[in-house]
Amino acid sequence: MPLSSPHRSALADQVISQLRAQITSGEWPVGSRIPTEPELVEQLGVARNTVREAVRALAHNGLLDIRQGSGTYVVATSELAGVMNRRFAAAEPRHIAELRSALEASAARLAARRRTDHDLRQLDTLLERRERAWESGAAEAFVEADATLHMAIVAAAHNEVLAEIYADLRGVLRDFLRADVGEELRPEGHMDHSRLVAAIRAGDGDLAAAEAGVHPFGCRLAGTEGD
């Protein structure tokens, strides 16, 4: 939908808001490449300089990554998520694992008490998708499927603040998982998540929390848990 405004800075703000909405709504998911500059000019009905200014502003805020010769990619769904990505990009892997353990154990305990029938159906679907991704041997597909399952467990806790914090950290956690998995799926790296989903279905908060709490220490970090 074309935007109209005679004032350059106000128009740029409108474009920034519209592009941000495309990101936060999930229409442009994290990892996806946004339309090219000429495509955005045509879609929005504004000048190239205005589009360029808006894209640079969102890149500065950490939502977009401008890659010369490749395009511009979504790297975060909010300004806070962008800050988190930059702040913790070089964090100690064990510290990220401990953070994941704390957040996901708490979420699983709450999910066991609060999950709805819709939540359970969603978890079953995503668990099956995760297993299919593993069997396919495609590491990136598995990372996405695993991250989506964990996000659904957090959502099933029905705690808006916890869900927002987890979503803002999702890029950090996904990068950690991606580094943990590596480019090739290894049999010793597989962790069964069916017991976690079963515990949530059974309403067993203690077991759900225990299952969720150990998963971040799997694969590469399992051998150093006592450090």
Rosetta constraint file for C-alpha pairs under 8 A:
AtomPair CA 1 CA 43 HARMONIC 6.51 0.50
AtomPair CA 1 CA 44 HARMONIC 5.80 0.50
AtomPair CA 1 CA 45 HARMONIC 7.56 0.50
AtomPair CA 2 CA 43 HARMONIC 6.65 0.50
AtomPair CA 2 CA 44 HARMONIC 4.44 0.50
AtomPair CA 2 CA 45 HARMONIC 4.52 0.50
AtomPair CA 2 CA 46 HARMONIC 7.24 0.50
AtomPair CA 3 CA 11 HARMONIC 7.59 0.50
AtomPair CA 3 CA 14 HARMONIC 7.66 0.50
AtomPair CA 3 CA 15 HARMONIC 7.90 0.50
AtomPair CA 3 CA 44 HARMONIC 5.97 0.50
AtomPair CA 3 CA 45 HARMONIC 6.16 0.50
AtomPair CA 3 CA 46 HARMONIC 6.87 0.50
AtomPair CA 4 CA 11 HARMONIC 7.17 0.50
AtomPair CA 4 CA 45 HARMONIC 7.97 0.50
AtomPair CA 4 CA 46 HARMONIC 7.82 0.50
AtomPair CA 5 CA 10 HARMONIC 7.06 0.50
AtomPair CA 5 CA 11 HARMONIC 5.59 0.50
AtomPair CA 6 CA 11 HARMONIC 7.46 0.50
AtomPair CA 7 CA 11 HARMONIC 6.07 0.50
AtomPair CA 8 CA 12 HARMONIC 6.15 0.50
AtomPair CA 8 CA 50 HARMONIC 7.38 0.50
AtomPair CA 9 CA 13 HARMONIC 6.25 0.50
AtomPair CA 10 CA 14 HARMONIC 6.36 0.50
AtomPair CA 11 CA 15 HARMONIC 6.32 0.50
AtomPair CA 11 CA 50 HARMONIC 7.41 0.50
AtomPair CA 12 CA 16 HARMONIC 6.13 0.50
AtomPair CA 12 CA 50 HARMONIC 5.51 0.50
AtomPair CA 12 CA 51 HARMONIC 7.28 0.50
AtomPair CA 12 CA 53 HARMONIC 6.85 0.50
AtomPair CA 12 CA 54 HARMONIC 5.85 0.50
AtomPair CA 13 CA 17 HARMONIC 6.17 0.50
AtomPair CA 13 CA 54 HARMONIC 7.30 0.50
AtomPair CA 14 CA 18 HARMONIC 6.19 0.50
AtomPair CA 15 CA 19 HARMONIC 6.07 0.50
AtomPair CA 15 CA 44 HARMONIC 7.75 0.50
AtomPair CA 15 CA 50 HARMONIC 7.70 0.50
AtomPair CA 15 CA 51 HARMONIC 6.97 0.50
AtomPair CA 15 CA 54 HARMONIC 6.16 0.50
AtomPair CA 16 CA 20 HARMONIC 5.98 0.50
AtomPair CA 16 CA 54 HARMONIC 4.98 0.50
AtomPair CA 16 CA 55 HARMONIC 7.28 0.50
AtomPair CA 16 CA 57 HARMONIC 7.52 0.50
AtomPair CA 16 CA 58 HARMONIC 7.10 0.50
AtomPair CA 17 CA 21 HARMONIC 6.13 0.50
AtomPair CA 18 CA 22 HARMONIC 6.45 0.50
AtomPair CA 19 CA 23 HARMONIC 6.55 0.50
AtomPair CA 20 CA 24 HARMONIC 6.12 0.50
AtomPair CA 20 CA 58 HARMONIC 7.69 0.50
AtomPair CA 21 CA 25 HARMONIC 5.81 0.50
AtomPair CA 22 CA 26 HARMONIC 6.52 0.50
AtomPair CA 22 CA 27 HARMONIC 5.29 0.50
AtomPair CA 22 CA 28 HARMONIC 5.74 0.50
AtomPair CA 23 CA 27 HARMONIC 6.10 0.50
AtomPair CA 23 CA 28 HARMONIC 4.95 0.50
AtomPair CA 23 CA 29 HARMONIC 6.34 0.50
AtomPair CA 23 CA 30 HARMONIC 7.83 0.50
AtomPair CA 23 CA 74 HARMONIC 7.33 0.50
AtomPair CA 23 CA 77 HARMONIC 5.86 0.50
AtomPair CA 24 CA 28 HARMONIC 7.91 0.50
AtomPair CA 24 CA 77 HARMONIC 5.20 0.50
AtomPair CA 24 CA 78 HARMONIC 6.82 0.50
AtomPair CA 26 CA 30 HARMONIC 7.93 0.50
AtomPair CA 28 CA 32 HARMONIC 6.21 0.50
AtomPair CA 28 CA 33 HARMONIC 7.70 0.50
AtomPair CA 28 CA 34 HARMONIC 6.74 0.50
AtomPair CA 28 CA 74 HARMONIC 7.06 0.50
AtomPair CA 29 CA 74 HARMONIC 6.68 0.50
AtomPair CA 29 CA 77 HARMONIC 7.93 0.50
AtomPair CA 30 CA 73 HARMONIC 7.66 0.50
AtomPair CA 30 CA 74 HARMONIC 4.86 0.50
AtomPair CA 30 CA 75 HARMONIC 5.21 0.50
AtomPair CA 30 CA 76 HARMONIC 5.96 0.50
AtomPair CA 30 CA 77 HARMONIC 6.95 0.50
AtomPair CA 31 CA 73 HARMONIC 6.09 0.50
AtomPair CA 31 CA 74 HARMONIC 5.35 0.50
AtomPair CA 31 CA 75 HARMONIC 5.90 0.50
AtomPair CA 32 CA 73 HARMONIC 5.54 0.50
AtomPair CA 32 CA 74 HARMONIC 5.69 0.50
AtomPair CA 33 CA 71 HARMONIC 6.52 0.50
AtomPair CA 33 CA 72 HARMONIC 5.60 0.50
AtomPair CA 33 CA 73 HARMONIC 4.27 0.50
AtomPair CA 33 CA 74 HARMONIC 6.42 0.50
AtomPair CA 34 CA 71 HARMONIC 7.62 0.50
AtomPair CA 34 CA 72 HARMONIC 5.92 0.50
AtomPair CA 34 CA 73 HARMONIC 5.89 0.50
AtomPair CA 34 CA 74 HARMONIC 7.07 0.50
AtomPair CA 35 CA 39 HARMONIC 5.78 0.50
AtomPair CA 35 CA 40 HARMONIC 6.14 0.50
AtomPair CA 36 CA 40 HARMONIC 6.22 0.50
AtomPair CA 36 CA 71 HARMONIC 7.06 0.50
AtomPair CA 36 CA 72 HARMONIC 7.70 0.50
AtomPair CA 37 CA 41 HARMONIC 6.17 0.50
AtomPair CA 37 CA 48 HARMONIC 7.04 0.50
AtomPair CA 37 CA 51 HARMONIC 6.87 0.50
AtomPair CA 37 CA 52 HARMONIC 7.20 0.50
AtomPair CA 38 CA 42 HARMONIC 6.31 0.50
AtomPair CA 38 CA 48 HARMONIC 7.24 0.50
AtomPair CA 39 CA 43 HARMONIC 6.10 0.50
AtomPair CA 40 CA 44 HARMONIC 5.86 0.50
AtomPair CA 40 CA 45 HARMONIC 7.96 0.50
AtomPair CA 40 CA 51 HARMONIC 6.96 0.50
AtomPair CA 41 CA 45 HARMONIC 5.58 0.50
AtomPair CA 41 CA 46 HARMONIC 5.48 0.50
AtomPair CA 41 CA 47 HARMONIC 6.16 0.50
AtomPair CA 41 CA 48 HARMONIC 5.83 0.50
AtomPair CA 41 CA 51 HARMONIC 6.54 0.50
AtomPair CA 42 CA 46 HARMONIC 7.40 0.50
AtomPair CA 46 CA 50 HARMONIC 6.59 0.50
AtomPair CA 46 CA 51 HARMONIC 7.10 0.50
AtomPair CA 47 CA 51 HARMONIC 6.60 0.50
AtomPair CA 48 CA 52 HARMONIC 6.11 0.50
AtomPair CA 49 CA 53 HARMONIC 6.05 0.50
AtomPair CA 50 CA 54 HARMONIC 6.27 0.50
AtomPair CA 51 CA 55 HARMONIC 6.15 0.50
AtomPair CA 52 CA 56 HARMONIC 6.10 0.50
AtomPair CA 53 CA 57 HARMONIC 6.17 0.50
AtomPair CA 54 CA 58 HARMONIC 6.33 0.50
AtomPair CA 55 CA 59 HARMONIC 6.12 0.50
AtomPair CA 55 CA 64 HARMONIC 7.42 0.50
AtomPair CA 56 CA 60 HARMONIC 6.04 0.50
AtomPair CA 57 CA 61 HARMONIC 6.28 0.50
AtomPair CA 58 CA 62 HARMONIC 6.31 0.50
AtomPair CA 58 CA 63 HARMONIC 5.48 0.50
AtomPair CA 58 CA 64 HARMONIC 5.76 0.50
AtomPair CA 59 CA 63 HARMONIC 5.58 0.50
AtomPair CA 59 CA 64 HARMONIC 4.28 0.50
AtomPair CA 59 CA 65 HARMONIC 5.57 0.50
AtomPair CA 59 CA 66 HARMONIC 6.90 0.50
AtomPair CA 60 CA 64 HARMONIC 7.77 0.50
AtomPair CA 61 CA 79 HARMONIC 5.57 0.50
AtomPair CA 61 CA 82 HARMONIC 6.54 0.50
AtomPair CA 61 CA 83 HARMONIC 7.58 0.50
AtomPair CA 62 CA 75 HARMONIC 7.18 0.50
AtomPair CA 62 CA 76 HARMONIC 6.66 0.50
AtomPair CA 62 CA 78 HARMONIC 7.87 0.50
AtomPair CA 62 CA 79 HARMONIC 6.02 0.50
AtomPair CA 62 CA 81 HARMONIC 7.54 0.50
AtomPair CA 62 CA 82 HARMONIC 4.01 0.50
AtomPair CA 62 CA 83 HARMONIC 6.35 0.50
AtomPair CA 62 CA 85 HARMONIC 7.93 0.50
AtomPair CA 62 CA 86 HARMONIC 7.81 0.50
AtomPair CA 63 CA 74 HARMONIC 5.94 0.50
AtomPair CA 63 CA 75 HARMONIC 5.43 0.50
AtomPair CA 63 CA 76 HARMONIC 4.60 0.50
AtomPair CA 63 CA 77 HARMONIC 6.17 0.50
AtomPair CA 63 CA 78 HARMONIC 6.25 0.50
AtomPair CA 63 CA 79 HARMONIC 6.26 0.50
AtomPair CA 63 CA 81 HARMONIC 7.73 0.50
AtomPair CA 63 CA 82 HARMONIC 5.57 0.50
AtomPair CA 64 CA 72 HARMONIC 6.51 0.50
AtomPair CA 64 CA 73 HARMONIC 5.50 0.50
AtomPair CA 64 CA 74 HARMONIC 4.66 0.50
AtomPair CA 64 CA 75 HARMONIC 5.46 0.50
AtomPair CA 64 CA 76 HARMONIC 7.01 0.50
AtomPair CA 65 CA 72 HARMONIC 5.51 0.50
AtomPair CA 65 CA 73 HARMONIC 5.17 0.50
AtomPair CA 65 CA 74 HARMONIC 6.41 0.50
AtomPair CA 65 CA 75 HARMONIC 6.40 0.50
AtomPair CA 66 CA 71 HARMONIC 6.19 0.50
AtomPair CA 66 CA 72 HARMONIC 4.34 0.50
AtomPair CA 66 CA 73 HARMONIC 6.53 0.50
AtomPair CA 67 CA 71 HARMONIC 5.34 0.50
AtomPair CA 67 CA 72 HARMONIC 5.79 0.50
AtomPair CA 67 CA 73 HARMONIC 7.65 0.50
AtomPair CA 75 CA 82 HARMONIC 7.26 0.50
AtomPair CA 75 CA 171 HARMONIC 7.33 0.50
AtomPair CA 76 CA 81 HARMONIC 5.50 0.50
AtomPair CA 76 CA 82 HARMONIC 5.32 0.50
AtomPair CA 76 CA 85 HARMONIC 7.80 0.50
AtomPair CA 76 CA 168 HARMONIC 7.74 0.50
AtomPair CA 76 CA 171 HARMONIC 6.63 0.50
AtomPair CA 77 CA 81 HARMONIC 6.32 0.50
AtomPair CA 77 CA 82 HARMONIC 7.55 0.50
AtomPair CA 77 CA 168 HARMONIC 7.33 0.50
AtomPair CA 78 CA 82 HARMONIC 6.33 0.50
AtomPair CA 78 CA 168 HARMONIC 7.01 0.50
AtomPair CA 79 CA 83 HARMONIC 6.30 0.50
AtomPair CA 80 CA 84 HARMONIC 6.15 0.50
AtomPair CA 80 CA 168 HARMONIC 6.31 0.50
AtomPair CA 81 CA 85 HARMONIC 6.13 0.50
AtomPair CA 81 CA 167 HARMONIC 7.61 0.50
AtomPair CA 81 CA 168 HARMONIC 4.16 0.50
AtomPair CA 81 CA 169 HARMONIC 6.06 0.50
AtomPair CA 81 CA 170 HARMONIC 7.76 0.50
AtomPair CA 81 CA 171 HARMONIC 7.30 0.50
AtomPair CA 82 CA 86 HARMONIC 6.38 0.50
AtomPair CA 82 CA 168 HARMONIC 7.90 0.50
AtomPair CA 83 CA 87 HARMONIC 5.91 0.50
AtomPair CA 84 CA 88 HARMONIC 5.94 0.50
AtomPair CA 84 CA 89 HARMONIC 8.00 0.50
AtomPair CA 84 CA 168 HARMONIC 7.08 0.50
AtomPair CA 84 CA 169 HARMONIC 6.35 0.50
AtomPair CA 84 CA 172 HARMONIC 7.07 0.50
AtomPair CA 85 CA 89 HARMONIC 5.67 0.50
AtomPair CA 85 CA 169 HARMONIC 7.37 0.50
AtomPair CA 85 CA 171 HARMONIC 6.27 0.50
AtomPair CA 85 CA 172 HARMONIC 5.44 0.50
AtomPair CA 88 CA 172 HARMONIC 6.85 0.50
AtomPair CA 89 CA 172 HARMONIC 6.80 0.50
AtomPair CA 91 CA 95 HARMONIC 7.05 0.50
AtomPair CA 91 CA 96 HARMONIC 7.06 0.50
AtomPair CA 92 CA 96 HARMONIC 6.64 0.50
AtomPair CA 93 CA 97 HARMONIC 6.21 0.50
AtomPair CA 93 CA 176 HARMONIC 7.00 0.50
AtomPair CA 94 CA 98 HARMONIC 6.14 0.50
AtomPair CA 94 CA 221 HARMONIC 7.40 0.50
AtomPair CA 95 CA 99 HARMONIC 6.21 0.50
AtomPair CA 96 CA 100 HARMONIC 6.15 0.50
AtomPair CA 96 CA 173 HARMONIC 7.20 0.50
AtomPair CA 96 CA 176 HARMONIC 7.31 0.50
AtomPair CA 97 CA 101 HARMONIC 6.06 0.50
AtomPair CA 97 CA 216 HARMONIC 5.16 0.50
AtomPair CA 97 CA 217 HARMONIC 6.18 0.50
AtomPair CA 98 CA 102 HARMONIC 6.23 0.50
AtomPair CA 98 CA 216 HARMONIC 7.45 0.50
AtomPair CA 99 CA 103 HARMONIC 6.23 0.50
AtomPair CA 100 CA 104 HARMONIC 5.79 0.50
AtomPair CA 100 CA 173 HARMONIC 7.32 0.50
AtomPair CA 100 CA 213 HARMONIC 7.77 0.50
AtomPair CA 100 CA 216 HARMONIC 6.30 0.50
AtomPair CA 101 CA 105 HARMONIC 5.77 0.50
AtomPair CA 101 CA 212 HARMONIC 6.75 0.50
AtomPair CA 101 CA 213 HARMONIC 4.39 0.50
AtomPair CA 101 CA 214 HARMONIC 6.64 0.50
AtomPair CA 101 CA 215 HARMONIC 7.36 0.50
AtomPair CA 101 CA 216 HARMONIC 5.91 0.50
AtomPair CA 101 CA 217 HARMONIC 8.00 0.50
AtomPair CA 102 CA 106 HARMONIC 6.25 0.50
AtomPair CA 102 CA 213 HARMONIC 6.63 0.50
AtomPair CA 103 CA 107 HARMONIC 6.17 0.50
AtomPair CA 103 CA 162 HARMONIC 7.90 0.50
AtomPair CA 103 CA 166 HARMONIC 7.57 0.50
AtomPair CA 104 CA 108 HARMONIC 5.96 0.50
AtomPair CA 104 CA 150 HARMONIC 7.58 0.50
AtomPair CA 104 CA 153 HARMONIC 7.98 0.50
AtomPair CA 104 CA 154 HARMONIC 6.89 0.50
AtomPair CA 104 CA 209 HARMONIC 7.49 0.50
AtomPair CA 104 CA 212 HARMONIC 5.77 0.50
AtomPair CA 104 CA 213 HARMONIC 6.44 0.50
AtomPair CA 105 CA 109 HARMONIC 6.20 0.50
AtomPair CA 105 CA 208 HARMONIC 7.20 0.50
AtomPair CA 105 CA 209 HARMONIC 4.15 0.50
AtomPair CA 105 CA 210 HARMONIC 6.64 0.50
AtomPair CA 105 CA 211 HARMONIC 7.60 0.50
AtomPair CA 105 CA 212 HARMONIC 4.95 0.50
AtomPair CA 105 CA 213 HARMONIC 4.78 0.50
AtomPair CA 106 CA 110 HARMONIC 6.38 0.50
AtomPair CA 106 CA 209 HARMONIC 6.34 0.50
AtomPair CA 107 CA 111 HARMONIC 5.96 0.50
AtomPair CA 107 CA 153 HARMONIC 6.79 0.50
AtomPair CA 107 CA 154 HARMONIC 5.07 0.50
AtomPair CA 107 CA 156 HARMONIC 7.80 0.50
AtomPair CA 107 CA 157 HARMONIC 5.39 0.50
AtomPair CA 107 CA 162 HARMONIC 7.67 0.50
AtomPair CA 107 CA 209 HARMONIC 7.67 0.50
AtomPair CA 108 CA 112 HARMONIC 6.15 0.50
AtomPair CA 108 CA 153 HARMONIC 6.33 0.50
AtomPair CA 108 CA 154 HARMONIC 6.86 0.50
AtomPair CA 108 CA 157 HARMONIC 6.79 0.50
AtomPair CA 108 CA 200 HARMONIC 6.88 0.50
AtomPair CA 108 CA 205 HARMONIC 6.86 0.50
AtomPair CA 108 CA 208 HARMONIC 5.42 0.50
AtomPair CA 108 CA 209 HARMONIC 5.27 0.50
AtomPair CA 108 CA 212 HARMONIC 6.52 0.50
AtomPair CA 109 CA 113 HARMONIC 6.96 0.50
AtomPair CA 109 CA 157 HARMONIC 7.74 0.50
AtomPair CA 109 CA 200 HARMONIC 7.71 0.50
AtomPair CA 109 CA 204 HARMONIC 7.65 0.50
AtomPair CA 109 CA 205 HARMONIC 4.17 0.50
AtomPair CA 109 CA 206 HARMONIC 6.39 0.50
AtomPair CA 109 CA 208 HARMONIC 5.76 0.50
AtomPair CA 109 CA 209 HARMONIC 5.01 0.50
AtomPair CA 110 CA 114 HARMONIC 6.10 0.50
AtomPair CA 110 CA 156 HARMONIC 7.82 0.50
AtomPair CA 110 CA 157 HARMONIC 4.79 0.50
AtomPair CA 110 CA 158 HARMONIC 7.78 0.50
AtomPair CA 110 CA 205 HARMONIC 6.85 0.50
AtomPair CA 111 CA 115 HARMONIC 5.04 0.50
AtomPair CA 111 CA 153 HARMONIC 6.65 0.50
AtomPair CA 111 CA 154 HARMONIC 7.23 0.50
AtomPair CA 111 CA 155 HARMONIC 7.98 0.50
AtomPair CA 111 CA 156 HARMONIC 4.96 0.50
AtomPair CA 111 CA 157 HARMONIC 3.92 0.50
AtomPair CA 111 CA 158 HARMONIC 7.27 0.50
AtomPair CA 111 CA 200 HARMONIC 6.22 0.50
AtomPair CA 111 CA 205 HARMONIC 7.67 0.50
AtomPair CA 112 CA 157 HARMONIC 7.62 0.50
AtomPair CA 112 CA 199 HARMONIC 6.96 0.50
AtomPair CA 112 CA 200 HARMONIC 4.07 0.50
AtomPair CA 112 CA 201 HARMONIC 6.51 0.50
AtomPair CA 112 CA 202 HARMONIC 7.15 0.50
AtomPair CA 112 CA 203 HARMONIC 4.33 0.50
AtomPair CA 112 CA 204 HARMONIC 5.89 0.50
AtomPair CA 112 CA 205 HARMONIC 5.10 0.50
AtomPair CA 112 CA 208 HARMONIC 6.89 0.50
AtomPair CA 113 CA 157 HARMONIC 7.85 0.50
AtomPair CA 113 CA 200 HARMONIC 7.68 0.50
AtomPair CA 113 CA 203 HARMONIC 5.61 0.50
AtomPair CA 113 CA 204 HARMONIC 7.78 0.50
AtomPair CA 113 CA 205 HARMONIC 6.78 0.50
AtomPair CA 114 CA 156 HARMONIC 6.86 0.50
AtomPair CA 114 CA 157 HARMONIC 6.00 0.50
AtomPair CA 114 CA 158 HARMONIC 6.87 0.50
AtomPair CA 115 CA 119 HARMONIC 5.71 0.50
AtomPair CA 115 CA 120 HARMONIC 6.83 0.50
AtomPair CA 115 CA 156 HARMONIC 5.20 0.50
AtomPair CA 115 CA 157 HARMONIC 6.59 0.50
AtomPair CA 115 CA 158 HARMONIC 7.78 0.50
AtomPair CA 115 CA 200 HARMONIC 7.48 0.50
AtomPair CA 115 CA 201 HARMONIC 7.74 0.50
AtomPair CA 116 CA 120 HARMONIC 6.39 0.50
AtomPair CA 116 CA 156 HARMONIC 7.48 0.50
AtomPair CA 117 CA 121 HARMONIC 6.30 0.50
AtomPair CA 118 CA 122 HARMONIC 6.20 0.50
AtomPair CA 119 CA 123 HARMONIC 6.14 0.50
AtomPair CA 119 CA 152 HARMONIC 7.72 0.50
AtomPair CA 119 CA 156 HARMONIC 5.86 0.50
AtomPair CA 120 CA 124 HARMONIC 6.17 0.50
AtomPair CA 120 CA 201 HARMONIC 6.73 0.50
AtomPair CA 121 CA 125 HARMONIC 6.26 0.50
AtomPair CA 122 CA 126 HARMONIC 6.16 0.50
AtomPair CA 122 CA 152 HARMONIC 7.47 0.50
AtomPair CA 123 CA 127 HARMONIC 5.88 0.50
AtomPair CA 123 CA 149 HARMONIC 6.66 0.50
AtomPair CA 123 CA 152 HARMONIC 6.70 0.50
AtomPair CA 123 CA 153 HARMONIC 7.21 0.50
AtomPair CA 123 CA 197 HARMONIC 6.91 0.50
AtomPair CA 124 CA 128 HARMONIC 6.21 0.50
AtomPair CA 124 CA 197 HARMONIC 7.61 0.50
AtomPair CA 125 CA 129 HARMONIC 6.25 0.50
AtomPair CA 126 CA 130 HARMONIC 6.06 0.50
AtomPair CA 126 CA 145 HARMONIC 7.04 0.50
AtomPair CA 126 CA 148 HARMONIC 7.24 0.50
AtomPair CA 126 CA 149 HARMONIC 5.46 0.50
AtomPair CA 127 CA 131 HARMONIC 6.34 0.50
AtomPair CA 127 CA 149 HARMONIC 6.47 0.50
AtomPair CA 127 CA 193 HARMONIC 7.31 0.50
AtomPair CA 127 CA 194 HARMONIC 7.20 0.50
AtomPair CA 128 CA 132 HARMONIC 6.24 0.50
AtomPair CA 129 CA 133 HARMONIC 6.14 0.50
AtomPair CA 129 CA 145 HARMONIC 6.42 0.50
AtomPair CA 130 CA 134 HARMONIC 6.28 0.50
AtomPair CA 130 CA 142 HARMONIC 6.17 0.50
AtomPair CA 130 CA 145 HARMONIC 4.88 0.50
AtomPair CA 130 CA 146 HARMONIC 5.70 0.50
AtomPair CA 130 CA 149 HARMONIC 7.51 0.50
AtomPair CA 131 CA 135 HARMONIC 6.22 0.50
AtomPair CA 132 CA 136 HARMONIC 6.15 0.50
AtomPair CA 133 CA 137 HARMONIC 6.73 0.50
AtomPair CA 133 CA 138 HARMONIC 6.47 0.50
AtomPair CA 133 CA 139 HARMONIC 7.90 0.50
AtomPair CA 133 CA 141 HARMONIC 5.79 0.50
AtomPair CA 133 CA 142 HARMONIC 4.83 0.50
AtomPair CA 133 CA 145 HARMONIC 6.89 0.50
AtomPair CA 134 CA 138 HARMONIC 6.87 0.50
AtomPair CA 134 CA 139 HARMONIC 7.50 0.50
AtomPair CA 134 CA 142 HARMONIC 5.58 0.50
AtomPair CA 134 CA 185 HARMONIC 7.43 0.50
AtomPair CA 137 CA 142 HARMONIC 7.90 0.50
AtomPair CA 137 CA 184 HARMONIC 7.31 0.50
AtomPair CA 137 CA 185 HARMONIC 6.02 0.50
AtomPair CA 138 CA 142 HARMONIC 6.26 0.50
AtomPair CA 138 CA 184 HARMONIC 7.56 0.50
AtomPair CA 138 CA 185 HARMONIC 7.39 0.50
AtomPair CA 139 CA 143 HARMONIC 6.23 0.50
AtomPair CA 139 CA 181 HARMONIC 7.09 0.50
AtomPair CA 139 CA 182 HARMONIC 7.27 0.50
AtomPair CA 139 CA 183 HARMONIC 5.96 0.50
AtomPair CA 139 CA 184 HARMONIC 5.93 0.50
AtomPair CA 139 CA 185 HARMONIC 5.87 0.50
AtomPair CA 140 CA 144 HARMONIC 6.30 0.50
AtomPair CA 140 CA 178 HARMONIC 7.39 0.50
AtomPair CA 140 CA 183 HARMONIC 7.89 0.50
AtomPair CA 141 CA 145 HARMONIC 6.14 0.50
AtomPair CA 142 CA 146 HARMONIC 5.93 0.50
AtomPair CA 143 CA 147 HARMONIC 6.04 0.50
AtomPair CA 143 CA 174 HARMONIC 7.16 0.50
AtomPair CA 143 CA 177 HARMONIC 6.68 0.50
AtomPair CA 143 CA 178 HARMONIC 6.14 0.50
AtomPair CA 143 CA 181 HARMONIC 7.75 0.50
AtomPair CA 144 CA 148 HARMONIC 6.08 0.50
AtomPair CA 144 CA 174 HARMONIC 7.90 0.50
AtomPair CA 145 CA 149 HARMONIC 6.27 0.50
AtomPair CA 146 CA 150 HARMONIC 6.40 0.50
AtomPair CA 147 CA 151 HARMONIC 6.15 0.50
AtomPair CA 147 CA 174 HARMONIC 6.53 0.50
AtomPair CA 148 CA 152 HARMONIC 6.22 0.50
AtomPair CA 149 CA 153 HARMONIC 6.39 0.50
AtomPair CA 150 CA 154 HARMONIC 6.36 0.50
AtomPair CA 151 CA 155 HARMONIC 6.20 0.50
AtomPair CA 151 CA 166 HARMONIC 7.72 0.50
AtomPair CA 151 CA 167 HARMONIC 7.68 0.50
AtomPair CA 152 CA 156 HARMONIC 6.12 0.50
AtomPair CA 153 CA 157 HARMONIC 6.70 0.50
AtomPair CA 154 CA 158 HARMONIC 7.51 0.50
AtomPair CA 154 CA 162 HARMONIC 7.45 0.50
AtomPair CA 154 CA 163 HARMONIC 5.99 0.50
AtomPair CA 154 CA 166 HARMONIC 7.69 0.50
AtomPair CA 155 CA 159 HARMONIC 7.32 0.50
AtomPair CA 155 CA 163 HARMONIC 6.00 0.50
AtomPair CA 158 CA 163 HARMONIC 7.76 0.50
AtomPair CA 159 CA 163 HARMONIC 6.15 0.50
AtomPair CA 160 CA 164 HARMONIC 6.15 0.50
AtomPair CA 161 CA 165 HARMONIC 6.21 0.50
AtomPair CA 162 CA 166 HARMONIC 6.08 0.50
AtomPair CA 163 CA 167 HARMONIC 6.01 0.50
AtomPair CA 164 CA 168 HARMONIC 6.18 0.50
AtomPair CA 165 CA 169 HARMONIC 6.32 0.50
AtomPair CA 166 CA 170 HARMONIC 5.91 0.50
AtomPair CA 167 CA 171 HARMONIC 8.00 0.50
AtomPair CA 169 CA 173 HARMONIC 6.21 0.50
AtomPair CA 170 CA 174 HARMONIC 5.88 0.50
AtomPair CA 171 CA 175 HARMONIC 6.12 0.50
AtomPair CA 172 CA 176 HARMONIC 6.28 0.50
AtomPair CA 173 CA 177 HARMONIC 6.22 0.50
AtomPair CA 174 CA 178 HARMONIC 6.02 0.50
AtomPair CA 175 CA 179 HARMONIC 6.17 0.50
AtomPair CA 176 CA 180 HARMONIC 6.09 0.50
AtomPair CA 177 CA 181 HARMONIC 6.02 0.50
AtomPair CA 178 CA 182 HARMONIC 6.02 0.50
AtomPair CA 180 CA 219 HARMONIC 6.74 0.50
AtomPair CA 180 CA 220 HARMONIC 5.87 0.50
AtomPair CA 180 CA 221 HARMONIC 7.99 0.50
AtomPair CA 181 CA 185 HARMONIC 6.40 0.50
AtomPair CA 181 CA 186 HARMONIC 7.97 0.50
AtomPair CA 181 CA 189 HARMONIC 7.32 0.50
AtomPair CA 181 CA 219 HARMONIC 7.24 0.50
AtomPair CA 181 CA 220 HARMONIC 7.76 0.50
AtomPair CA 185 CA 189 HARMONIC 7.05 0.50
AtomPair CA 186 CA 190 HARMONIC 7.10 0.50
AtomPair CA 188 CA 219 HARMONIC 6.93 0.50
AtomPair CA 189 CA 218 HARMONIC 6.92 0.50
AtomPair CA 189 CA 219 HARMONIC 4.49 0.50
AtomPair CA 189 CA 220 HARMONIC 7.64 0.50
AtomPair CA 190 CA 219 HARMONIC 7.42 0.50
AtomPair CA 191 CA 215 HARMONIC 7.11 0.50
AtomPair CA 191 CA 218 HARMONIC 7.19 0.50
AtomPair CA 193 CA 197 HARMONIC 6.53 0.50
AtomPair CA 194 CA 198 HARMONIC 6.02 0.50
AtomPair CA 195 CA 199 HARMONIC 6.06 0.50
AtomPair CA 195 CA 208 HARMONIC 7.99 0.50
AtomPair CA 195 CA 211 HARMONIC 7.26 0.50
AtomPair CA 196 CA 200 HARMONIC 6.42 0.50
AtomPair CA 196 CA 207 HARMONIC 7.63 0.50
AtomPair CA 196 CA 208 HARMONIC 5.34 0.50
AtomPair CA 196 CA 211 HARMONIC 5.51 0.50
AtomPair CA 196 CA 212 HARMONIC 6.54 0.50
AtomPair CA 197 CA 201 HARMONIC 6.22 0.50
AtomPair CA 197 CA 208 HARMONIC 7.61 0.50
AtomPair CA 198 CA 202 HARMONIC 6.12 0.50
AtomPair CA 199 CA 203 HARMONIC 6.15 0.50
AtomPair CA 199 CA 204 HARMONIC 5.22 0.50
AtomPair CA 199 CA 205 HARMONIC 7.15 0.50
AtomPair CA 199 CA 207 HARMONIC 6.04 0.50
AtomPair CA 199 CA 208 HARMONIC 5.04 0.50
AtomPair CA 200 CA 204 HARMONIC 6.12 0.50
AtomPair CA 200 CA 205 HARMONIC 6.86 0.50
AtomPair CA 200 CA 208 HARMONIC 5.83 0.50
AtomPair CA 204 CA 208 HARMONIC 6.12 0.50
AtomPair CA 205 CA 209 HARMONIC 5.98 0.50
AtomPair CA 206 CA 210 HARMONIC 6.17 0.50
AtomPair CA 207 CA 211 HARMONIC 6.10 0.50
AtomPair CA 208 CA 212 HARMONIC 6.11 0.50
AtomPair CA 209 CA 213 HARMONIC 5.82 0.50
AtomPair CA 210 CA 214 HARMONIC 6.52 0.50
AtomPair CA 211 CA 215 HARMONIC 6.69 0.50
AtomPair CA 212 CA 216 HARMONIC 7.80 0.50
AtomPair CA 214 CA 218 HARMONIC 7.08 0.50
AtomPair CA 217 CA 221 HARMONIC 5.28 0.50
AtomPair CA 217 CA 222 HARMONIC 5.17 0.50
AtomPair CA 217 CA 225 HARMONIC 6.87 0.50
AtomPair CA 218 CA 222 HARMONIC 4.71 0.50
AtomPair CA 221 CA 225 HARMONIC 6.46 0.50
